[in-house]
Amino acid sequence: MLVALRPIEDADAPALLAILDQPEVAGWWRRDEWERLDKNDAVTFTIVLDGAVVGCIQYHEELDPDYFSAAVDIFVSAAVHGRGVGSDAMRTLLTWLIDVRGHHRLTVDPAAANARAIHVYEKLGFRPVGVLRQYERVADGSRRDALLMELLAAELVRG
């Protein structure tokens, strides 16, 4: 394992907000979107690499037994892009959600134009389901499409 995931702490906010201000990250995650996290029921972790805060990962569970599943989301610092940090953090969380929480199905919904993220998710075993048209509001108030992707537990590329 390359990274450690730990529960987010108030002291992480300056580093995480600085990451969200990076142009490579800000194009996909709005700062005010992240600042709303404490107002929803997502479970959020800080991604730590060699003692430094390098990103954030979260999940949200659908707890109805008939639809029991989880959705995940992540952002990582541009300084560690291309080093396997995002895929390692995702694999760590996905493995835990499957092996410990008992999920059989997981989803992620990157912006349809976010080729880097989509590539990472495909390497982990996610498959495209379809385009969610005008799915999310972006900084200028317009809306962009997202790609809904899903992963069944047996499809996770663990190694």
Protein Blocks (a to p, Z undefined) as FASTA:
>chain_A
ZZdcddddfklmmmmmmmmmpmklmmmmcfklmmmmmmmccdcddddeehiafbdcdddd
dfbfklgccdddddddfklgonlmmmmmmmmmmmmmmmmnopabdcddddfklmmlmmmm
mmnopacfbdcehkbccfkopacddddddddfklpcfZZ
